[in-house]
Amino acid sequence: MVACDPVARLRAKLRISNPLYVNLLSEFYGTALLLVLGLAIVMQFILTSEKMNTWININVGWGFAITFCVYCCSKTSVIDNLNSGGHFNPAISLVMVTFGRLSVKHFLLYSLVQTLGAFVGAAIAYGVYRDQFLHYYAEAGIEGDWIVHGLFGTAGCFCSFSKDYVSNYTNFIDQFIGTGLLALFVAVIIDKRNKIPDVAHPLLFGLVLIMIGCAYGMNLGYPINPARDLGPRLFAYFLYGGEVFTQGGYYFWVPIIAPLPGALFGAWSYHFFVGAHIPDTIEDREINYIKEAEMMPLKKKSIRNAQRFLDKNAALRYSRPKSHRHFSVSKRYNRALYIVTIGLDPRQISPN
């Protein structure tokens, strides 16, 4: 039955064994998919003169877009048993570098393919609505070059632009805080001590994005993602020219740079003020102790002492710690059991 399954045959022929290549493909595809959905929502808002969509539609639409795109791609992105993908955002990828879930080399590659994916997503969304752009300007009686910003400006369908009365200093703070909030709640959601089921993570990420859009969309429309802004901006360059980079006193660098320190500040502020102070359960302590024991060098003397302890405390083999005092004894038993088990392999034993 499995042999006749077209999906199974496709997996057998095309499945990539290198985890990094899988992650890069996943990040590219997921980011492109996110922009295909997200930019189409914005285009419906702008090209209909705000008649088809409303601001809340944009927030909810982007929230569901991130939810389903993460559901689509997150399971492929695992390196060394750590979920290392489904980011679609260089700022979040940078946070994962500081969390030890991603290497610097992989971060740079992730950022590149995320930006490329955003460029491709913008091109697809534009291809779908190209006639709407032409109709919009025909109705407005505008011929020649398309307008970037202001009245009849449509470049906002692709990326963010600064308002004339908002300084780039304010824009920087806006992106720093907005991305910081995103990274903060990502850190909350993925913290194992909060025991939030993995299956709920994408939905919660989407809800966080909706919340940020409702609170911090007035200045710039909350790009809070360097790839989401730069990729479509590069595509918009071919439609509108260099003004997409010079508008607002060369504002373009703000949504590329500001989200990076903002994300680090937000994510680590959670761990500094809250996450580091969440107490471990007894089971968590037991697991952490065994992980520490795995890093200890083994000696023949340690194995002999561990075996004596096991013989003396055989009743602990199937017991679970019922208190922290009991845990200290059970912890010693687990360590002794680990040492004896590993010690059966002479290659793991140091000569002393």
N, C-alpha and C positions, 0 to 999 in steps of 0.2 A: 504493500500500500504506500509506504514511504517512498519507494523507488519510483513510483508513478507520479509523485507529487511534483508539479513544476517548480514550486518554491524550493523544495529540497534539492532538486537538480541544479537550480540556479545557485544555491548556497554552495553546493559541492564544487561548482566550476569557478565561481567568482569570489568566494570568501577570501579575504585578505588575512594573512596570518600575523603580519607585523602590527602590533597594537598602535604604534605611533601613526602609521599610515591610516589605520581605521579611524583614529581620533581626528586626524586632519580632514579626512573625507567627511566625517560626521559634522565637524564644526563648520566646514564650508557649506554643506548641504543645509544644515539647520539654520545658519545665519541667512542664507539665501531665501529659504522658506519663510523665515521671520519677516524679512523685508518685503517679500512678495505680498504677504498679508498686511503688514503694518502700513506700508506706503500706499497700498490701494485704499485703505481706510482714510488716510489723509487726503488722497486725491479726490475721493468722493466728497469730502468736506469742502475743499477749496474750489474745485472745478464746478460745483453746483452753487457757488456763492453761499455756502453754509446752509443750503436748503435740505440736502439729503441726510447728512450726518450732523450731529451736535457734538459739543466737546465731550460729554459723558460717553457718547458712542465711541469716540477715539480712545478714551481711557479703557473702557471695557474691551474694545476690540483688540488693542495691544496686549491687554492682560491675558485674554484667551489665546492670542497668538503665541505669546511666550510659553504659556502652559502647554499647549499641544505640541509646540516645536521641541520643548524639553522632553516631553513624553516620547516623542518620535526618536530622539537621538541619544538620550542620556545613557541607555544601557549598553551601547556599543563602546562607550568611552571609559574603559577601565584599564589602568596600568597598575601592576603589582597589587591587585585587589583593592585599589582605591578608585572611586568614581572620579575620573579626571576630565570629564567633558560635559557637554550640554551647556557650555558657558555662553557662547555667541556674543561675548563681550570681553575685550581685552582687559578691562578694569577688574572684572571678576576673575579672569585667568591670573592676573597679577596677585590677587588675594590668595589664590590657590598655591602660587609659588611660595608665599610667606607662610602658608599653612603646611608646607611640605608635601603637597599633593601633586605638584607639577614642577618640572625643572625649568631653569631660565631659558635653556635652548628650546624646550617645547613651548614655553610662553611666547617666544618670538615667532615661532612657526604658527602657533594658534592665532596670534594677532594678524599675521599676514593672510592666512586663509579666511579668517573671519571678515577682514576688510574686503577681500576678493569676493567672498560670498555676498556681502552687502552690495557690492557693485553689480553683481549679476542679478540679485534680487530686484534692485532698482531698475535695471534694464528690462526685466520681464514685466514689472508693474507698469512701466512706461509703455511697453509694447501693447499691453491690453488697453490702456487709456489714451493712446496717442491721438485718436480722432477726437476725444473729448478736449484735449488741449487745443487742437486746431479750431474746434467749434467755440470754445471759450473765447479765444481771441477774435474770431470772426464776429461773434455777437457783440463784442466790445468795440468793434471797428478798428482794431489795432493791426497794423501790418508791419512787416520787418522783424527786427529782433524782439525776442520775448523778454518780458520784464522780470527781473530777479525778485525785487522786494518792493513792498508798498502797495498802492492801489493797482490792481490787476497783476500783481506779482504772483508767479506760480512756482518759483524755484523752491518755495517752502514745502512743496509736495515731496521733495527729496531730502532736504536737510534743514537744519535750523539757521536762523539769521537773527542778528541783534536788532532790537528796536532802537530807533534814533535817540530816544531819551534814556536809554539804559546803558551804562558804561560797561566796558569790558571787565572792570574790577568786579562790578555786581554780577556780571555773567559768570565770571570765574567762581565766585562764592556760590552762585546758584548751582553750578555743575558739581562743585565740591560737595555741597550739602546733599544734593539730590542723589548723586552716586553713592555718597557715604551712607545714606539711609538704605539704599538698595543693598549694599554690601553688608550692612549691619544685620538686616533681617535675613539675608542669605546665611550669614554665620549662625544666627539663631536657629534657623530651620535645619541646617545640616549638623548642628552640634548633637552628638549621640547622647549626651547627658539629658537633653530635653525629650528624648525618646519619641520623636515625631516620625511616624512610619515613612519609609522611603517613597512609597507609592503616593503619598500626599505632597511631596516636595514640589513638583511642577505646578500643582494647583495653587499652592501657597505663594510660590514665586510670582505667579500671575496676579494674585490678589495684592501683593506688595506693590507691583507696578501700577495697578489701578489706584492704590492709595497715594502713591507719589504723584501720579498724574493729576489727581484731584487737589493736591496740596501745592505742588511746585511746577505748574505748567504755565504760569502767567508770563514769565520773562522770556523763555526760550522754547517752551513746549517739551521740556524734560528729555533731551536726547540721551543723557547719562550713559553713553556707550560710544567710545571712540570709533569703533568699526561701523556702527549704525549711522554715524554722521559723516565720516570721511569717505566711505565707499560710495554712497549715493552722491556726495558732493563731487567726487571725481567724475561720476557719470554725468551729473548736471553741467559740468564744465563744457562738455561737448554740445550741449544745447544752448547754454546761456553765455558762455565765454568766461573770461577771468574774473568777472565781477563776483562770482560765487565765492572767491577767495579774498577779494579786497573789501567787500561790503562790511560796514560797521567797524572801520579801522582795523582791517585784517582780523576780524573776529574769529575766523575759521579755526585758529589753533586752540581756542578755549575749550570746545567740547572734545578735543583730542587729548589735551594735557590735563586739564582740571579733574576729570574723573579718576585718574590714576591715584594721586595722593588722597583724594576724597574716599575712594573705595578702601584703601589701606587704613585710613583713620577710622572710618565707620566700622569695619570688621573687627579691628583690634580694640576699639573702644568697648564693644560688647564683651570681649573676653577679659579686658582689664576691669570693667566695673561689675560684670555679672558672671560670665562663663567660667572664669578661673575660680570662682567661689562656690560653684555648685558642688555639693558633696558627692563623692563616689558612693555607690551602693557596695555592699559586701561582695556581691558577685563581680562588680567592676574591679574592686581591689584585688580579688583573687586572680582575675584575668591579667591585670597589669603586673602582678607579682610574678606570674608564670612567664610573661613576656620578658621581664627583667632577668629571670633565671635562665632563659634561653641564651642570653648574652654572656653568662658567666662561664669562665674556663672550668673544665672538669678535671679533677685529680683523682687518683686511685684512692687516696685517703678519704676524700669527700664521698666517694661511692660506698666505701665500707661503712662510714658513719651513717650515711643515709639508709643503708640496708638494715643496720641495727635499729634505727629509729622506726623503720617500717615494721620490723618484727615486733617491736615493743608496743606499737600503736596500731595494730592491725584493725582494731574496731573502727578506726577513723576512715577506713577505705570507702565506705558507702555513706558516711554521714555528711551532712551539710552544716556549715557554721550557723549557729542560732544566735550568736552574740559576737561582739567584737573580741571578747576574751576567748571565746571558743574559736573565733576566726584565727587568732594568733597561733593556736595549736594546729588547726586545720591547714593553715598556710605552710607551716613547717612540713606537714605531711605531704602536701602537694609538691613542695620543692624537693623533698626527698624522693618522692615517686618519680618526678621528672629526671632527677639526677641518675637514679638507678636505671630508668628506661633508656636514657641516652647513653649511659655508661656501658650498655651492652655492646655498643659499637666502639671497638678499640681505637678507631681513627679519631674519635672525639675526646680521647683521654690524653691529657698532657703527661709527660713522663714522671713528674714529681708526685 
